[in-house]
């Protein structure tokens, strides 16, 4: 299946996120901890100022895969990967991919689908907020249309454009 803006829309209302039973507390904890970290908040505010797409772009839920072959939405995946929140904001020719890991203890590395039309094979996405020790650039690969392999720290947020 080709990955594009059109075929990767996800009906949020039909997902288990709707009622928040599974993720309400971990998401609240993530937001509270993030907001108390002044360095993280400054980086996020700077990124939002430099890239208005983060606030104003169209929202698209993104599928993930551990093996780069079998992609699905995080809330449909059994096990620990269900604690990931993956979405893009797109405005014009700019896509910003955001991945949040609600797990307190484990980092995760997953492939995340991108907009197929915006990213040529072999192009790169650049980090907007990655911590030391995490890649500043990621290669766009031909997987599920287009995808990148992202590592997200425990209870972390990564953003690439």
Secondary structure, DSSP 8 states (H G I E B T S, - for coil): ----TGGG---GGGSTTTT-TTTHHHHHHHHHHHHH-HHHHHHHHHHHHH-THHHHSEEEE--EESSSS--B-GGGS-SGGGGEEEEEEEETTEEEEEEEE--SS--EEEEEEE-TTT--TT-EEEBSS--TTS-SEEE-B-SSSEEEEEEE-TT-EEEE-
